[in-house]
Amino acid sequence: MTEAYIFDAIRTPRGKGKKNGSLHEVQPINLVTTLLKALQERNDFDTKEVEDIILGCVTPIGDQGADIARVAARAAGWDDSVCGMQINRFCASAHRSSKYCCEKKYAQAGMI
């Protein structure tokens, strides 16, 4: 059986995006772009080697309504070949995204 490993974990800050919330002034794309840049810097990898970004994104509307994973990869300067997708499972979005990555690997779909 093919093994799947999580070699790093990183997340965006938690806070409310409402008018009185700590993240009100922060655009969703900036949160994800910062995350991707930090992940690449911490692990020093060539983004050409990344096949897909699978991002948990709760309530993808407004500024995060498009494929924010793909858009953020482009904004972070990752290679043009990197695909992206977002998964909305409300409070379980990150968990479901991790599970999907493992399922994709087990299905021999070439996930890095």
C-alpha positions in Angstrom: 0.0 0.0 0.0 1.2 3.5 -0.8 2.0 5.6 2.3 0.8 9.2 2.7 2.6 11.6 5.0 1.9 15.1 6.3 5.4 16.7 6.4 4.3 20.2 7.5 1.2 21.9 8.8 0.4 25.6 8.6 -2.8 27.6 8.8 -4.1 31.1 8.5 -4.8 33.1 11.6 -8.2 32.7 13.2 -10.4 35.7 13.7 -13.6 37.3 12.6 -13.9 39.0 9.2 -16.9 41.1 10.4 -16.6 44.8 10.9 -15.6 44.4 14.6 -13.3 41.4 14.0 -9.5 41.2 14.0 -9.4 40.1 10.3 -11.8 42.7 9.0 -9.1 44.6 7.1 -7.4 41.5 5.7 -8.3 40.2 2.2 -8.8 36.4 2.0 -6.3 36.1 -0.9 -3.6 37.8 1.3 -4.2 35.2 4.1 -3.6 32.3 1.7 -0.8 33.9 -0.2 1.1 34.4 3.0 0.5 30.8 4.0 1.8 29.5 0.7 4.9 31.7 0.7 5.7 30.6 4.3 5.2 26.9 3.4 7.6 27.2 0.5 10.2 29.1 2.5 10.0 26.7 5.5 10.5 23.7 3.3 12.7 25.1 0.5 11.0 23.2 -2.4 10.6 24.0 -6.1 6.9 24.8 -6.7 7.2 23.1 -10.1 7.1 19.9 -8.1 3.7 20.6 -6.6 0.8 19.1 -8.5 -2.1 20.4 -6.6 -3.1 22.7 -3.7 -6.1 21.4 -1.8 -7.4 24.1 0.5 -10.2 24.0 3.1 -12.2 27.2 2.7 -15.3 27.7 4.8 -18.1 29.6 3.0 -16.4 30.5 -0.2 -18.3 33.7 -1.2 -17.2 37.2 -2.2 -13.4 37.6 -2.4 -12.9 33.9 -1.7 -15.7 32.7 -4.0 -13.4 31.8 -7.0 -10.9 29.0 -6.8 -8.9 30.8 -4.1 -6.3 28.0 -3.9 -5.3 28.4 -7.6 -5.5 32.2 -7.4 -3.3 32.3 -4.3 -0.7 30.0 -5.9 -0.4 32.5 -8.8 -0.3 35.5 -6.4 2.4 33.8 -4.3 4.6 33.3 -7.4 4.2 29.6 -7.5 4.8 27.8 -10.9 2.0 28.2 -13.5 1.6 24.4 -13.6 0.3 24.3 -10.0 -3.4 23.5 -9.8 -5.7 24.3 -6.9 -9.0 23.4 -5.5 -11.0 24.4 -2.4 -13.2 22.2 -0.2 -16.0 23.6 1.9 -17.1 21.3 4.7 -17.7 24.2 7.2 -15.8 23.4 10.4 -14.3 20.2 8.9 -12.9 21.9 5.8 -9.2 21.4 6.7 -9.8 17.9 7.9 -11.6 16.9 4.7 -8.9 18.6 2.6 -6.2 16.4 4.3 -8.3 13.3 3.9 -8.8 14.1 0.2 -5.0 14.4 -0.3 -4.5 11.0 1.3 -7.3 9.4 -0.8 -5.8 10.9 -4.0 -2.4 9.5 -3.1 -3.8 6.1 -2.3 -5.6 6.1 -5.7 -2.1 6.6 -7.3 -3.0 9.9 -8.7 0.5 11.3 -8.3 0.0 13.6 -5.4 3.2 15.2 -4.1 
